[in-house]
């Protein structure tokens, strides 16, 4: 008997959820109006959730709720209120990005299953172990991984009781998920808050390669790769599309359902993917999965490819014949839409009506009888009614006591209250009756009592002048900075494998520099990074990769969480300290003054913040020069990441310039044209930070300081000491600069 592989479908609204169920999805993922990473989807309301759960479970389909954004401290009370309701539903899993939410779920809501979101861009063994320690039982792997990398991580996941999930159809992101700030930095719409404005799909000024949509990838489709995914041990195949319409969901899920069923029954696959071209698509590629990252993955049009595909397959036909094909396609789409609408109209998410009858007399138990269309039962008080007390029972009081029923899959349709004399029952007994009723209606599961989180006290404030930290990437800058009495960090590359020995020599020669690990470390590069730590035995590191953080924790190395771990709340700090012995963390540059001040740090834990830097907007495993300047290579090969060095610019239709950069040993990146300079935060949030960082890595932008690096360091140190003249000089010498994210916040 073959292992079951789950088909996981998007549910952007109620009709899409119903369509996914109709098409045979094994599970759907959907979001509420808050806390989910698809704010542009219609989403569902909390009052609809119970009916959706009942409908889905009736058809053997699970439901996973997306709470997959980073969460501010001010939102924690509303989040806890929501979790207190969800914990008493039959929800099958919660999809999570925020480390603070991981902490809250694993400590206070242990019955809720945790799925790690693709926003965590999980791509190495250490990250799997990091998430396992936070009680995640499933992880959605990075979309950029190839089948070999997926197979390796799936085996590691299974050793840690964690299933893997892989996106197999729908939109690709050009950037590694969770570390794309392009929408946030230029439009105040953070992808980490579900508000991505998709600037990668925008039109740009025509590039020298002749492209107007240089960042636009084709859609992902692994339809022909089912066997490889199955053999890799993947547990779930995930379809993207929570902002797509219901007929899209039905068509795509239906095709995948048939493919999986055919594979299970006959061990063969269907190579006809024509159904996918009848609904929204940007043409298709499986380049990441195949490990064939090339120019063919791009398409110079972000709109639907339906008609372009039809035209491509109608070469040699007359205009009349092509027009007939177009009419046939529209007719077919209308037929599918009409069919799906007629079928899902029969799928009710209405709650089940309950008729309640309450009878009783003095000296006897109170009897509550509940009837629904499919069942009936009664409960009796364990103490008898009496003729005196503090509050006589009546219809209004009983309706108020039983109103919690409306939070279940049922609702009170009618209630008859028979006692007509002054009768009393202790409040405690009324609560017990209510709980017994809810126990039965909840499938004979005990209700979980509401959780109240303890108040987080503000720890002892910093009173000394905050230290200055400096990040560099060139060995030539080490001597410049070592005599400046600063904490000196050295940016490590993502390509560790080819530079490990060179880096070891550099750090052994310069014991004052502190390793700064990047966000992305895949496969052999991650292994080489671990070997580097074993050989070097550093006393302290900074890392933007939780896999490296986990290894530092295991090895007893002091570590600081980097700014791209997206830390925006107090519970994320507790998560890092209590679970992984983290010593400090950079707070995200996406939040503003008010949001920074709300954060409570744990005792013996340091907060860090970047006040000057070139602003990285996205990091991609794809080559960004194919569409910008053209590239002599059709595909990325084994020499591109370790050796290639290029720089170009693109300009959007608003005239905003972006730097496209590829440096030795790193993935392709896009930077803002102007560096970020935030001198205000030092005074806005006093006595909060242990250290402020300035990033002096060699990234060329339009910002061109008029003084050298030693002078910049001296001026920043004076600024931290409260010297207003130094502040004015910094603003004068660093031009042009911007501070958009701090001004807007999340």
C-alpha positions in Angstrom: 0.0 0.0 0.0 1.4 3.4 -1.0 2.1 6.1 1.5 -0.6 8.8 1.4 0.6 12.2 0.2 -1.6 15.2 1.2 -3.0 17.6 -1.4 -3.2 21.0 0.4 -5.3 23.7 -1.3 -5.7 27.5 -0.9 -8.8 28.9 0.6 -8.9 32.7 0.1 -12.7 32.9 0.7 -15.6 30.6 1.5 -16.3 29.7 -2.2 -12.7 28.8 -2.7 -12.7 26.5 0.3 -15.8 24.8 -0.9 -14.3 24.4 -4.4 -11.2 22.9 -2.9 -13.3 20.4 -1.0 -15.4 19.6 -4.1 -12.2 19.0 -6.1 -10.9 16.5 -3.5 -8.4 18.4 -1.4 -7.1 16.6 1.6 -6.6 19.9 3.4 -7.1 23.6 2.9 -5.3 26.6 4.4 -7.2 29.8 5.0 -6.9 33.0 7.0 -9.0 35.3 9.1 -9.2 39.0 8.6 -6.2 39.5 11.0 -2.8 37.9 11.5 -2.5 36.3 8.1 -0.1 36.8 5.2 -2.8 37.3 2.5 -4.6 40.5 3.5 -5.7 41.0 -0.1 -7.7 37.8 0.0 -11.3 38.0 1.1 -10.5 35.6 3.9 -13.1 34.2 6.3 -14.7 35.5 9.5 -14.3 33.8 12.9 -18.1 33.2 13.0 -17.8 31.2 9.7 -14.9 29.1 10.9 -16.9 26.5 12.9 -19.2 25.8 9.9 -16.2 25.5 7.6 -14.6 23.0 10.0 -17.8 21.0 10.1 -18.1 21.0 6.3 -14.4 20.1 5.7 -14.3 17.3 8.3 -17.5 15.8 6.9 -15.6 15.5 3.6 -12.4 14.2 5.3 -10.6 17.4 4.6 -8.4 19.1 7.3 -8.3 22.9 7.8 -5.1 24.8 8.7 -5.4 28.5 9.8 -2.8 31.0 8.7 -1.5 33.2 11.5 1.7 33.7 9.5 2.8 37.3 10.0 5.1 39.0 12.4 3.0 40.3 15.4 3.4 43.5 17.4 3.3 43.7 21.1 0.1 45.8 21.0 -1.6 43.0 19.1 -0.8 40.2 21.6 -4.0 40.7 23.7 -6.2 40.3 20.6 -4.1 37.3 19.5 -4.5 35.6 22.9 -8.3 36.2 22.7 -8.3 34.5 19.3 -6.2 31.5 20.5 -8.5 31.0 23.5 -11.3 30.5 21.0 -9.3 28.4 18.5 -8.1 26.0 21.1 -11.7 24.8 21.7 -12.4 24.2 18.0 -11.4 21.3 15.8 -8.9 23.3 13.8 -6.2 20.9 12.5 -3.2 23.2 12.6 -1.9 26.8 12.9 0.6 28.1 10.3 3.1 30.4 12.0 6.0 32.8 11.1 6.5 34.9 14.3 8.9 33.5 16.9 6.8 35.1 19.7 3.8 33.2 18.5 5.8 29.9 18.4 6.7 30.6 22.1 3.1 31.4 23.1 1.7 28.3 21.3 4.3 25.9 22.6 4.1 27.1 26.2 0.4 28.0 26.6 -1.6 26.3 23.8 0.0 22.9 23.6 -3.0 21.2 22.0 -2.7 23.3 18.8 -0.5 21.8 16.1 2.1 24.2 14.8 3.1 24.4 11.1 6.2 26.5 10.2 5.3 29.0 7.4 7.2 29.4 4.2 8.0 32.9 5.5 10.7 31.3 7.7 12.5 30.3 4.5 13.6 26.9 6.0 16.5 25.4 4.0 19.0 23.7 6.3 19.2 21.1 9.0 19.8 23.5 11.9 16.6 25.3 11.0 14.7 22.0 11.1 16.1 21.4 14.6 15.4 24.9 15.7 11.7 24.6 14.7 11.5 21.1 16.3 12.5 22.6 19.6 9.6 25.0 19.2 7.2 22.0 18.8 6.5 22.5 15.1 5.3 19.3 13.6 5.3 20.5 10.0 7.5 22.8 7.9 6.9 24.4 4.5 10.3 24.3 2.9 11.8 27.1 0.9 10.5 27.3 -2.7 14.1 27.6 -4.0 15.2 24.1 -3.0 15.9 21.4 -5.5 14.6 17.8 -5.1 17.8 16.5 -3.6 17.9 19.2 -1.0 14.2 18.5 -0.3 14.9 14.8 0.2 17.7 15.5 2.6 15.7 17.9 4.7 12.6 15.7 4.7 14.7 12.8 6.1 16.1 15.1 8.8 12.6 16.4 9.6 11.3 12.8 10.0 14.1 12.1 12.5 12.7 15.1 14.5 9.0 14.1 14.1 8.4 16.9 11.6 6.7 16.5 8.3 7.7 18.5 5.2 5.4 20.5 2.9 6.4 21.7 -0.6 4.8 24.3 -2.9 4.0 22.5 -6.1 1.8 25.0 -8.0 1.2 28.7 -8.3 3.2 31.9 -8.0 6.9 31.9 -7.4 8.5 34.6 -5.2 11.7 36.0 -6.7 13.1 36.6 -3.2 13.6 34.1 -0.4 10.4 34.4 1.6 10.4 36.4 4.9 13.5 38.4 3.9 11.9 40.5 1.2 11.5 44.1 2.2 11.0 45.7 -1.2 7.3 46.3 -0.7 7.8 47.6 2.9 10.7 49.9 2.2 9.1 51.6 -0.8 5.4 51.5 -0.2 4.9 50.8 3.6 3.3 47.5 2.7 5.3 44.8 4.5 5.3 41.3 3.0 5.9 40.1 6.6 2.5 41.6 7.4 0.6 40.1 4.5 0.5 43.3 2.6 3.0 42.7 -0.2 2.3 45.0 -3.2 4.3 42.7 -5.5 6.8 45.3 -6.8 8.6 42.3 -8.5 5.5 42.1 -10.9 5.7 45.8 -11.7 6.7 47.4 -15.0 10.1 49.0 -15.0 11.9 51.3 -17.5 13.1 49.2 -20.4 16.3 47.5 -19.4 19.3 47.1 -21.6 18.3 43.4 -22.0 15.0 44.7 -23.5 12.7 43.8 -20.6 10.0 45.8 -19.0 9.2 43.3 -16.3 12.7 42.2 -15.3 11.8 40.7 -11.9 8.8 38.7 -13.1 9.0 34.9 -12.8 6.8 32.3 -14.4 4.5 30.3 -12.1 5.7 27.1 -10.4 4.3 23.8 -11.4 5.7 20.4 -10.4 2.9 18.4 -12.0 5.4 16.1 -13.8 7.5 15.7 -10.6 5.1 13.9 -8.4 7.1 10.7 -8.3 10.3 12.5 -7.3 8.4 14.3 -4.5 6.8 11.1 -3.3 10.2 9.3 -3.3 11.7 12.2 -1.4 9.3 11.5 1.5 7.4 14.8 1.2 4.1 14.7 3.2 2.1 17.5 1.6 1.9 19.1 -1.8 0.8 22.7 -1.4 -1.0 24.8 -4.1 -0.5 28.6 -3.9 -3.5 30.8 -4.6 -5.4 32.5 -1.8 -6.1 35.6 -3.9 -7.2 33.5 -6.9 -10.9 32.9 -7.6 -12.8 29.7 -6.8 -12.8 28.3 -10.4 -9.0 28.5 -10.4 -8.9 26.6 -7.1 -11.2 24.0 -8.4 -9.5 23.5 -11.7 -6.0 23.2 -10.3 -6.9 21.0 -7.3 -9.0 18.8 -9.5 -6.1 18.2 -11.9 -3.7 17.5 -9.0 -6.2 15.2 -7.4 -6.5 13.1 -10.6 -2.7 13.0 -10.9 -2.2 11.8 -7.4 -5.0 9.2 -7.7 -3.6 7.9 -10.9 -0.1 7.7 -9.4 -1.5 5.8 -6.4 -3.5 3.3 -8.5 -1.3 2.7 -11.6 2.2 4.1 -10.6 2.0 6.3 -13.8 1.7 10.0 -14.4 -0.3 12.1 -16.7 1.8 14.5 -18.8 -1.2 16.6 -20.0 -1.2 19.9 -18.1 -3.5 21.7 -20.4 -6.1 22.3 -17.6 -3.6 24.7 -16.0 -3.5 26.9 -19.1 -7.3 27.4 -18.9 -7.0 29.4 -15.7 -4.8 32.3 -14.6 -1.1 31.5 -15.2 2.1 33.2 -16.2 3.3 30.0 -18.0 5.1 27.4 -15.9 8.5 26.4 -14.7 9.9 23.8 -12.3 13.4 25.2 -12.5 14.0 25.5 -8.7 12.8 22.0 -8.1 15.0 20.6 -10.9 18.0 22.6 -9.9 17.9 24.2 -13.3 17.9 27.9 -12.5 18.0 29.7 -15.8 16.6 32.5 -17.9 13.6 30.4 -19.1 12.1 30.9 -15.6 11.3 34.5 -16.4 8.4 35.9 -18.4 8.2 39.5 -19.6 4.5 39.8 -18.7 2.9 39.6 -15.2 -0.7 39.2 -16.6 -2.5 36.0 -17.3 -0.8 33.9 -20.0 -4.1 32.1 -21.1 -4.5 33.8 -24.5 -0.8 33.9 -25.2 -0.6 30.2 -24.7 -3.6 29.6 -27.0 -2.0 31.8 -29.7 1.3 29.9 -29.4 -0.5 26.6 -29.9 -2.6 28.0 -32.8 0.2 28.8 -35.2 -0.9 27.9 -38.7 -4.5 28.3 -37.9 -6.7 31.0 -39.6 -8.0 34.0 -37.7 -11.5 32.4 -37.8 -10.2 29.2 -36.4 -8.3 31.0 -33.6 -11.4 33.0 -32.8 -13.4 29.8 -32.6 -10.8 28.3 -30.2 -11.1 31.5 -28.0 -14.9 31.2 -27.9 -14.6 27.5 -27.0 -12.2 28.3 -24.2 -14.5 31.0 -22.8 -17.5 28.6 -23.1 -15.5 25.9 -21.2 -14.6 28.3 -18.5 -18.2 29.4 -18.1 -19.3 25.7 -17.9 -16.7 25.0 -15.2 -17.8 28.1 -13.3 -21.5 27.2 -13.5 -20.8 23.6 -12.6 -18.8 24.5 -9.5 -21.3 27.1 -8.4 -24.1 24.6 -8.6 -22.2 22.0 -6.6 -20.9 24.2 -3.9 -24.3 25.7 -3.4 -25.1 22.4 -1.7 -22.2 22.8 0.7 -23.6 24.5 3.7 -21.4 26.1 6.4 -24.4 27.1 8.4 -24.2 26.2 12.0 -26.4 23.4 13.3 -29.6 24.7 15.0 -30.3 23.7 18.5 -33.7 23.7 20.3 -33.3 23.9 24.0 -35.9 23.0 26.6 -35.4 23.8 30.3 -37.7 22.4 33.0 -37.4 22.0 36.7 -39.2 22.4 40.0 -38.2 23.1 43.6 -36.5 20.1 45.2 -35.7 18.5 41.8 -32.8 18.8 39.4 -32.8 21.4 36.6 -33.2 19.4 33.3 -31.9 20.9 30.0 -32.8 19.0 26.8 -31.0 19.9 23.6 -32.2 18.8 20.1 -30.6 19.2 16.7 -31.7 17.8 13.3 -29.5 14.8 13.9 -29.3 14.2 17.7 -30.7 15.0 21.1 -29.5 14.7 24.6 -30.2 16.0 28.1 -28.1 17.1 31.1 -29.3 17.4 34.7 -28.0 19.5 37.5 -26.3 17.5 40.3 -28.0 19.7 43.0 -31.7 20.4 43.3 -33.4 23.7 42.7 -34.3 25.7 45.8 -36.8 28.4 46.5 -34.3 31.1 47.7 -31.0 32.5 46.6 -29.3 35.6 45.1 -30.7 35.5 41.6 -33.8 33.7 40.4 -33.5 31.7 37.1 -35.3 33.1 34.1 -35.2 32.9 30.3 -32.8 35.9 30.0 -30.3 34.5 32.6 -30.3 31.0 31.0 -29.8 32.4 27.5 -26.8 34.4 28.8 -25.3 31.4 30.6 -25.6 29.2 27.5 -24.5 31.8 24.9 -21.1 30.1 24.6 -22.9 27.4 22.5 -22.9 30.0 19.7 -19.1 29.7 19.6 -19.3 26.0 18.6 -20.6 24.4 15.4 -24.1 24.9 16.9 -26.3 27.9 17.6 -29.3 28.4 19.8 -32.4 28.5 17.5 -35.0 28.4 20.2 -35.1 28.1 23.9 -38.1 27.3 26.1 -37.9 28.0 29.8 -40.7 26.1 31.7 -40.1 27.0 35.4 -42.5 29.7 36.3 -41.7 30.2 40.0 -38.8 31.7 41.9 -36.2 29.0 41.6 -32.5 29.2 42.3 -29.4 27.2 41.4 -25.8 28.0 42.5 -23.8 29.8 39.9 -21.1 27.2 40.1 -23.7 24.5 39.2 -24.9 26.5 36.2 -21.3 26.8 35.0 -20.9 23.0 35.4 -24.1 22.4 33.3 -22.8 24.7 30.6 -19.4 22.9 30.5 -21.1 19.5 30.3 -23.1 20.7 27.3 -20.1 22.2 25.6 -18.1 19.0 26.3 -20.8 17.0 24.4 -21.1 19.5 21.6 -17.3 19.6 21.3 -17.1 15.9 20.4 -16.7 14.8 24.0 -13.5 16.8 24.3 -12.8 18.7 27.5 -12.8 22.5 27.1 -9.5 24.3 27.5 -9.8 27.1 30.0 -8.9 30.6 28.8 -5.2 31.5 29.1 -4.1 34.8 30.6 -0.5 35.6 29.9 1.6 37.0 32.8 2.4 40.7 32.5 5.9 41.2 31.2 7.8 43.6 33.4 10.2 46.1 31.8 13.7 44.9 32.7 16.4 47.2 34.1 17.0 49.9 31.5 20.4 50.6 29.9 22.0 53.5 31.7 25.4 53.6 30.1 26.1 55.2 26.7 25.2 52.5 24.1 28.2 50.9 22.3 28.8 51.4 18.6 29.0 48.2 16.5 30.4 48.2 13.0 29.8 45.6 10.2 32.4 45.3 7.4 32.9 42.9 4.5 36.4 43.8 3.4 39.6 42.7 5.1 41.0 46.1 4.2 38.7 47.7 6.7 39.8 45.6 9.7 42.8 47.7 10.6 40.8 50.9 10.1 38.3 49.8 12.7 40.1 47.7 15.3 41.5 50.8 17.0 38.2 52.5 17.3 36.9 50.8 20.4 33.8 49.3 18.7 32.3 45.9 18.4 33.6 44.8 14.9 31.5 42.3 12.9 32.6 40.7 9.7 30.0 39.8 7.1 30.3 36.1 6.0 29.2 35.0 2.6 26.5 32.5 1.7 29.0 30.5 -0.3 30.9 29.0 2.6 32.1 25.9 0.9 34.7 27.6 -1.4 35.8 30.2 1.2 36.0 28.2 4.4 39.8 28.0 4.7 40.3 31.6 3.6 37.8 32.8 6.2 39.5 30.7 8.9 42.8 32.3 8.2 41.3 35.7 8.3 39.6 35.3 11.6 42.6 33.6 13.2 44.8 36.4 12.1 42.3 39.0 13.4 40.9 37.8 16.7 38.9 41.0 17.4 36.4 40.5 14.6 33.1 38.7 15.3 31.5 36.4 12.6 28.2 37.7 11.1 26.4 34.9 9.4 24.0 35.5 6.5 20.3 34.6 6.1 20.8 31.8 3.5 23.1 28.8 4.0 22.0 25.8 1.9 23.4 22.3 1.8 27.2 22.1 1.7 27.5 25.8 2.5 25.6 25.2 5.8 27.8 22.2 6.6 30.9 24.3 5.8 29.6 27.0 8.1 29.3 24.5 11.0 32.8 23.2 10.3 34.0 26.8 10.4 32.5 27.3 13.8 34.0 24.1 15.1 37.5 25.1 13.8 37.3 28.7 14.9 35.5 28.3 18.3 34.4 31.9 18.4 33.3 33.4 21.7 30.4 35.3 20.0 28.6 35.4 16.7 25.7 37.3 15.1 23.4 35.3 12.8 20.5 36.0 10.5 20.0 32.2 10.1 18.2 30.3 12.9 20.1 27.1 11.9 23.4 28.7 12.8 21.7 30.0 16.0 20.7 26.5 16.9 24.2 25.2 16.3 25.7 28.0 18.5 23.2 27.1 21.2 24.3 23.4 21.1 28.0 24.3 21.1 27.7 26.8 24.0 28.7 29.8 21.8 27.2 33.2 22.7 25.0 34.3 19.9 23.0 37.4 18.8 19.9 37.2 16.6 20.4 39.3 13.5 18.0 41.9 12.0 16.6 39.6 9.3 15.1 37.3 11.9 12.3 39.9 12.0 12.0 40.4 15.7 9.2 42.8 16.5 7.7 41.7 19.9 8.7 40.8 23.5 7.7 37.1 23.2 10.2 36.6 20.4 12.9 37.7 22.7 11.7 35.2 25.4 11.6 32.5 22.8 15.2 33.1 21.8 16.5 33.4 25.3 14.6 30.6 27.1 14.8 28.0 24.3 18.2 28.7 22.7 20.2 30.7 25.3 20.4 33.6 22.9 22.3 36.6 24.5 20.7 39.4 22.5 18.8 40.4 19.3 18.6 43.1 16.7 15.1 44.5 16.5 13.6 44.7 13.1 14.1 47.9 11.1 10.5 47.6 9.9 9.1 49.0 13.1 8.8 52.6 14.3 9.5 54.5 17.6 6.2 53.6 19.3 6.4 50.0 18.3 10.1 49.8 19.5 9.2 51.3 22.9 6.5 48.6 23.6 9.1 45.8 23.5 10.1 44.4 26.9 13.4 42.7 26.9 14.2 39.8 29.3 16.7 40.3 32.1 20.4 39.7 31.0 19.5 40.1 27.4 20.8 42.9 25.1 18.9 44.8 22.4 20.6 46.0 19.2 19.5 48.2 16.3 20.9 49.2 13.0 21.1 53.0 12.4 23.0 53.2 9.2 23.1 50.7 6.3 22.6 50.0 2.6 19.0 48.6 2.6 18.8 45.1 1.2 15.3 44.7 -0.3 15.5 41.1 -1.5 17.8 38.1 -1.9 17.3 35.7 -4.7 18.6 32.3 -5.8 17.8 33.3 -9.3 20.2 35.4 -11.5 18.8 38.9 -11.7 20.9 39.9 -14.6 19.2 37.7 -17.2 16.5 40.3 -17.6 18.4 43.5 -16.6 21.7 43.5 -18.5 21.6 40.1 -20.1 24.0 37.4 -19.1 26.5 35.4 -21.1 25.3 32.2 -19.3 21.8 30.8 -19.8 21.8 29.2 -16.4 23.4 29.6 -13.0 26.3 27.1 -12.7 28.6 26.1 -9.9 30.9 29.1 -10.5 28.3 31.9 -10.4 27.7 32.3 -6.7 31.3 31.9 -5.5 32.9 34.0 -8.3 30.5 36.4 -10.0 30.6 40.1 -9.3 28.2 42.5 -11.1 26.2 45.7 -10.5 23.3 47.2 -12.4 20.3 49.4 -11.8 16.6 49.3 -12.6 14.1 52.1 -12.4 10.3 51.7 -11.8 7.7 53.8 -13.5 7.7 56.3 -10.6 11.3 57.0 -11.3 12.6 55.1 -8.2 16.0 53.6 -8.7 17.1 50.2 -7.4 20.6 48.6 -7.3 20.9 45.1 -8.6 24.0 43.6 -7.0 25.9 40.3 -7.1 29.1 40.1 -5.0 31.5 37.3 -4.6 30.2 34.5 -2.5 26.7 35.9 -2.2 23.3 35.4 -3.9 21.9 38.1 -6.1 20.4 41.0 -4.2 18.4 44.2 -4.8 19.2 47.3 -2.7 17.5 50.6 -2.2 19.3 53.4 -4.1 19.7 55.4 -0.9 21.2 54.1 2.3 19.1 54.3 5.5 20.3 56.8 8.2 18.3 56.9 11.4 19.9 59.2 13.9 16.6 59.9 15.6 16.1 56.5 17.2 18.9 57.1 19.7 16.9 59.9 21.3 13.5 58.6 20.5 14.0 55.3 22.4 16.6 56.1 25.2 18.0 53.6 27.6 16.7 50.8 25.5 19.6 49.5 23.3 22.9 48.0 24.3 24.4 48.8 21.0 23.7 50.6 17.7 25.1 49.2 14.4 26.5 51.0 11.4 26.9 48.8 8.2 30.0 49.8 6.3 30.0 46.8 4.0 31.1 47.5 0.4 27.7 47.9 -1.2 27.7 50.6 -3.9 24.5 52.8 -3.8 23.8 56.4 -4.6 24.7 57.3 -1.0 28.3 58.6 -1.1 29.6 59.8 2.2 32.0 62.7 1.9 34.3 61.5 4.7 36.2 58.3 5.2 35.2 55.3 7.3 37.3 56.2 10.4 35.7 59.7 10.4 32.2 58.2 10.1 32.9 55.9 13.0 34.1 58.8 15.1 31.1 60.9 14.3 28.7 58.1 15.1 30.4 57.5 18.5 30.0 61.2 19.3 26.4 61.0 18.2 25.7 58.2 20.7 27.3 60.2 23.4 24.8 63.0 22.8 26.9 65.4 20.7 24.4 67.4 18.6 27.1 68.8 16.4 28.2 65.3 15.4 24.6 64.5 14.5 24.4 67.5 12.2 27.7 66.5 10.6 26.5 62.9 9.9 23.4 64.2 8.2 25.5 66.6 6.1 28.2 64.0 5.2 25.8 61.1 4.4 23.8 62.2 1.3 21.4 61.2 0.0 19.8 59.0 2.7 16.3 57.9 3.7 14.5 56.6 6.8 11.1 55.5 5.4 10.5 52.3 7.3 11.2 53.9 10.7 8.8 56.7 9.8 6.0 54.4 8.7 6.4 51.3 10.9 4.2 48.3 10.6 
